[in-house]
Amino acid sequence: MSSLKYHDKECQFWLDISTMNFSETTLLLYQEKWSQSVIAMQELEKGSIANPDENRMVGHYWLRNSQLSPTNDIASSIETSIKDITQFSKKILDGEIGSASNRPFTHVLLAGIGGSALGPQFLYDALKERQQGLTFSFLDNTDPDGIERLFADLNLSETLVLVISKSGGTPETRNGLLETKRQFALQNIDFPQHAVAITGVNSKLDKEAISDGWVKRFPLWDWVGGRTSVTSTVGLVPAALMGINLDEFLHGAREMDELTRSPQLVQNPAGLMALAWYESGNGKGERANVVLPYRDRLLLFSRYLQQLIMESIGKSHDLEGNLVEQGLTVYGNKGSTDQHAFVQQLRDGKNDFFVTFIEALDDANAETTLIDDTFSTGDYLFGFLEGTKQALSDQKRPFMSITIPQINARTVGQLIALFERTVGYYASLIGINAYHQPGVEAGKKASATILNLQKALLKYLDNCEEGIALSDLSMALKADKNLVYRLVRRLAYNQRCDINTTGDDLDSMIIMGNKREK
């Protein structure tokens, strides 16, 4: 078999990068870089400070093999949490732990943001079966309309609430928690008897859960990043309540971890993928990664990978402090929907991408209806997959193919672990820190600044007996006039202040007093 085609017989896993438009001899050019990446990964797994910005270890690989942990305390904590999750979820599913009204829980509301929601959402869409576990809703934004729509369909008397936040202070999750508590109060339901926290020990959320007597608390360790947290309590608690087999899920991730530790590049699927990313994008991410899984159950995998890859790889500076502006854009749909969505551009438009096809071999339902007594729906899906590949190949458009036997807890665990390791190797190849997110933190700080400005604006209007010109208001607040306008425009639309104007320009605007109820 070509060294650009990988197959593991035990896992029945295939990776083919031979259609990425480079030859086997390219592998030889990267031996030194590859060896350095392997050493960096080995040091990370041993517990080195892989995230120097935050002085943290990076330990998501320990979560599925606690014996790799650098300390006995970490290993014990991982093992204890898995046992605790298993026991707790069984009691919930068996009805031994019920709601405030002594009803069995039938539904879960998960409040989280980013990796605290994307991982569980993906698992729910990919692996939840109708006859097993509890149903789920996700409160993953601070959109008031979305929150209202969500609660309109919930029976809170039978709903368990999972609140996931490492720090306990993430604004979006905190807002979701406060809105949820308000809804429970409106229905006179004791919220703490429905509440479970997944958070850092001694965080704000942890302390609240203790003082208010929540049903349960699960730890979230500082060496687990949000985008790599799905095999931690963040993913395992929801998965257990969904009825997903945790042993199989963790087993699959552990299997792929073993395969992707190989120091031999041709025997390491994550290494081959990382090299394909590097070579295709000239080491600068010049091509987008279009993820096209040919199964409905993997639709959310593209969204999951967007965070995992883009938050990890999108960095302005390398480890030496040099400006590099690295990134790898990820988007995708699903087959064969993509045939009628954007394959036209992939084949005939800008040649600025590579495609990652994901295929499952089984037809899920062997007794599916035959079309014209000849082809099953699975046959058509396979035909569309291979047809798309051929159409791209005809135009010399690069793509790679991942094949798994079927979609289940084990293979989903494998896929997640494969991409986690690929991100780590690729980050080493381009010399950046994959485990911090300064851009995200900058956005959070800027958001806090905006909210503080709004607070000051409303306070100023409270003390302003007459209207004030927008330009004067901006000067008083020492803020950009256009930003102040956007603030008052939204506030006025929501009847929290008034805007009087005699013309179309900003200088003609007079801002009137606050209309909030006092």
N, C-alpha and C positions, 0 to 999 in steps of 0.2 A: 504494500500500500504506500502511496505517496506520503512523504513526511508532512504534507499540507492537509492530510486527511487523518483524523484521529478517531479511534474506535476503542471503547472499553467493553469487552464482552460481558463482564459480570453485571455492570450497570445498564447494558444495552444503550449506551450513549454514543452518539456520533457528532463530530464537528468537522466541517469541511470548509477550509479557507482557500482551497485551490482556485476558486473563482474570484479572488480578490485582486487579480491582475499583477501578481508578482511571482517569482519563481522560487524553487527550493533553495537555490544558491543564496537567496536573500537571507535565509536563516543564519548562514555562516557569518554574515556581516555584523550580526547583533550578539555574538557570543559573549563579548566582554560586557556589554550593557546588560545582557540577560543575567550573567553571573552576579553582577552587582545587585540586580533586582531580587534575586534569590536570597542573597545574604541579608538584604534589608528586610525581606519578609520573615526570614528566620529570626532576626533580632526582634522584630515586632512581636512575634509569637512568644518569645522568651520573656517579654515584659519590658522591653526598652521603652523609653519615652518617645513614642512615635508621633505625638502631637506636642511639640515643644512650646507652641504658643500658649497652651493651657496646662503645660507640665503634666500631661496625662498619658497613661498607657492606652493602648487600643486593643481591646480583648474580645471582640465578637467571635473569634474562632474558638475561644475557650468555652463559649456557651454550649456548644454541641460536643465538646470533649473536655470536661473539667480537669482531667489529668494533665492537660497541657498548661494549666494555670501556674503562674510563677510562685504562688503562695498557697499553703494549705487552707488558709482562711477564705480565699477567693473560691477555691474548688469546693469547699464545704458550703459556702453561700449559694453557689450555682446549684449544687445537688439538692440542697434543702428547699430552694425555691421551686424546683421542678416537682418534688414530692408534694409540696404545699399546694401548688397549682392543681395537680392531679386530684388530691383529696378534696380541695375546695370545689372544683368544678363538678365532681361527682355528687357532692352534697346538694349543689344547686340544681343539677339536672335530675336528681332523684327526688327533689322537693323537700329535702331535709332542712334546707335553709330557705325560708319563704319571705314574702314581703311583709310590710307593716300590717297588712290586713290578713296575714296568715295564708295568703294565696301563693301557689308556686310561681316562680318567675318564668315568664314565657318569652320575654324580649329583653334585649340589652341595648342601652344607649351608650355609645362610646364617644366621649368628649376628648379630643386631642387635635393636634395640628402637625403637619409635615410627616416625619417618619412615625410619629405616634398614632397616625391615622392611616397613612398610605399602606403600610405593611398589613395591618389587620383588614383593611378594605380589600386588598388584593387576595388575601387568603380566603375571605368570605366569598368573593366572586368566583374564585378558582376551585375551591374545595368544599364549600358548604353544600350538603345534600338536604333535600326538603324534609326527609323523615328523621333527621338527626339534629341534635343540639337546639339552641335557641336562635330566634331571628334577631337581626341587628339593624340599628340605624346609626348613622355617624354624624356627629356635630363637629364639623371640621373647619368651620369658618366663623367669622364674627359678623356675618351678614344678617341684619334683623329680619329681612323678608324670608331668608332661608330658614332661620330659627323658628319663625312663626309657622311656616309650612310644615316643618318637621314635627312640632309639638301638636299640630292639629290632628295628626294621625296616630298619636301614641296613647296607649292605655297605661298611664303611669302607675296604676295600682299593681301591675304585674311586670314592671320594668326595672331591671337592675342597671345601675349607672356605673360605668367604668370611667374614671377621670385619670388621664395619663399626661404627666408633665414631670420631667426630671427635677426642675427647680421649683415647681409649684407656682411660679410667677409669670409663666408665659401668658401674655395678655389675651390672645384668642381663646386659649383653653380656660383661663380664669373667667372670661366673659361668658363662655358656654356653661361653666359651673354655676355662675350667679343666675343666669337665665333659667337653668334647670331647677335650682333651688326655689326660685320664684314660682315656677309652674307647679312644683310640688306643694308649696305653701298655699297657692290658690285653691288647690283641691284638698287641703287639710290632710296631706299625707306626710308622714314623718320621713324626711329625706335621708337621715343617717342610716335608717334600716334598709335603704336601697342602694347605698353608696359604697364603692370600692375604689381605693387609690392605688395607682402604680406610679411611684415617685421615689426620689432620692431620700435616704434616711435623714431625718431632721430638716427636711425642706419645709417651706411654708405649708404646702399641701399635706405633708406627713403630719405636721403638728396639728393642723385643723382636723384631720381624720381621727387623730388620737383624742383630742379634746371633745369632739362632737360625738364620738362613739360610732364611727362608721363600721360597716359589716366586716371589712377586711382591708389590709394594706399589704402590698407586694413591693419589694425593693427594686430600684432602678439604679444601677451603678454608674459612677462617673466615667468609667472606662468603656462605656457603651455609647456610641453616637446614635443619634436619632435615625439616620438613614441606614444604619446597620443593626437595628435593634429588634428585627422581626423574630430572631431566635432567642431573644431575652423575654422577660416577663411581659414586655410590650406586645409581642406577638403571641406568646404562648398562652397567656390568660384568656384573651379572646378566642384563640384557636380551640382551646379546651372546651370553652362554653359553646362553640359552634359544633362540637362533636368531632373535631378533626383528631386523627391519631397522632399524638405528639411524638411518640416513639419513632414512628415511620418518618415524620417530618424531620426530626433531628438526625435520624439515621441517614437520610438522604443528604442532608447538609454535611454530615461528617464524612460520608463516602466521597463527596466531591472535594472536600478539604484535603483528603488523602491523595486523590488523583492530582490535585493542583499544587501539591508540595514537591512534586518530582523536580529535581535539578536539571533533568534532561529536557530541553525545550520541546523536542518532537514528541515527548511523552507527557506533556503538560498542557491540557486544553486551555487553561486560563492564560498561560504564557503565549500560546499560539494566537489566541484572540487579542491579547495586548499588543503583540507584534503586528498583527493585522491592522489594528487601530492606528498604531504608530506609523507604519509604512504607508497606509492609505492616506493619512492626513499630513504626511511629511513632518511628523513629530510636532505639529502645531494644531492639530484638530481641524484641518482645512476642509474636511468632509463631515457632514452630519451623519449620524447613525440612525437609520430608519428601521425601527423594530417592527416586524410584521409576523406575529404569531398566527398560524392558521388554525385557530380554535377560539370559540367564544369565551371559554373559561380563562384565557390568557389576555383578554382585552386590556385589563388594568395593568398588565405587566409593563407596558410602555410607560405609563405614568409613574409606576414604581421605579423604573430604571431612570427616568428623567431626574428624579431627586438623587438617587444613588450615584449616578455618573456626573451629572452637571454640577451638583453641589460639591462633589469631591474634586473634580478636575478643573472647574472654572476658577482659576486663580491668576492674580495679576503678577505675582512675584514667585520666583523659584526658591529653593531652600537656601540659596546663597544670597538672597535679597535682590537678585537681578530682575528687572522688569521683563516679563515674558508673555503675559496676557494669554495664558493657556485656556483651553476649553474644548468640550466635545458636545455638540448639540445633539439631543435625542428627541425624536418624535416618532409617531407610528399610529397604526390603526389595527386592523385585523384582516386576515384573509377569509373569504374572498371579497369582503367589503372594499378593500383597497383597490380592487380591480375597477371599481366604479367611482373611486374617490381621487387618488392622486398618482396611480401608476402611470398615467399618461405623461405626467411631467418626469417621473423617474426614468422612463424610457426615452423620451424625445426632448426633454427640457434641459435645464442646467445640470452639468455633470459635476455636482458638488456634494455627493453623498455616497454612502455604501449602505446596503440593505442587510439586516440580520433576519433571516427567515427562521422561524421555529415551527417544527412539525412534530405531531404526535402520530404514531403509526396505527394505533387501534381506532376502529370506527365507532367505539363507545356502544353502539347498538347494532349488533350483528344482524338483527331482524328488520333493519330499516327498509322502507319501501323501495323497490326497484323502479327506476324511471325507464319506461319503454321495455320493461322486463329484462333490462341489461345492466344498467349502472345504478349503483347506490348513491345517496347524497355524499357519502364519504369518497366515492370514486370521483365525483365531480370536484370535490374540494381538493383532492390530490391533483387532478388535472389542471385546476386553476393555479395551484401552487407551482407545478412544474412548467406550466405555460408562462407564468410570470417570470420565472427564472430564465426560460429560453428567450423571452422578449428582451430581458435585460442583457443577457449574454450576447445576443445578436448586435447590440449597440456597444458592447464592451463596457458595460456598467458593472462596477464591482459589487459583489454580494458574498455573504457567507451563510452557511446552513447549520442549524442545530437540530438534531433529531433525538427524540425520546420515545420510549415505547408507548406510554400513555400518560395522562395527567392524573396524578394522585399525590398524596402527601409526600411520598418519598421523592418523586421526580421534581416537584415544586421546590422542595428543600435543596435538591441538586442545582436547579437553575439559579436560585438565589445565591447559593455559595459560589457558583461559577462566576457570576458577575461581580460579587464582592471581591473575589481574589483577582479577577482581571483588572478591576479598578486599582487595586493595590500595586500590581505589577506595572501597569501603565503609568501610574503616578511616579514610580521609581525611574522608569525609562525617561520621563520628561523632567524629573528632578523637582517635583513640587510636593507640598504637604497635602495629602488627600483627606486629612482627618480634622481639619478646622474649617470654619466658614466665616471669615471676616466680613464678606459682603452681606451675609445674612444679619450678622451682628450690627453692621453699619445701618442696615435698613431698620432694625429694631430701635436703635438709638435715635435715628431721624424721626421715626414715628412718635417716639416719646416727646421729642422736641415740638412736633406739630400739636400734639395733645396739650402740652404745656402752654403753647401759644394760644390755643382755643380757650383754655381756662383763663388766661390773662385777659383775652379779648372780652369774654363774657363778664368777668369781674369789672373791667373798665366800663362796659355798657351799663352794668348795674348802678354805677356811680355817676353815670352821665345823664343829667336831667333832660338835656336837649340833644338833638341829633348832632352828629359829628361827621365831617367830610372823610371819605375813605383815605385820602392822602394824609390827613392829620391823624387819623386813627393808626395808620401804618407807622407814622413817625413816632407816635406815643408808645407804640409797642416795639419799636425798633425792628420792624419786620418788613420783608418785601411786599410791596403794594399788591402785586398780582396774587401772591399767596394769601394775603389777608382777604382779598376779594373772593377767592375761591372758598375760603372758610365762611365768610358771611353769606355767600350765595347759598351754600348748603343749609346753614342755620336758618336763613330767611325762608327757604323752601319748606323747612320743617317747623315754621312758626316760632322760632326762638329769637328772632330779631326782625327788623324791617329794613328794606332798602328803598329809599326814595331817590329818583333820578330825573333830571331834566334833559338828558341827552344820552348818547350811546357810549361816551368815553368814561373811564373810571373816575376821572377828576370831577365829574358831575354828580357822583353818588354821595348821598347822605345816609349814614347808618343810624337807625333809631334804636331806642332802648330795648332791653331784653324782655321777651314775652314769656319766659318760663314761669310756671306756677310757683309761688313761694309759700 
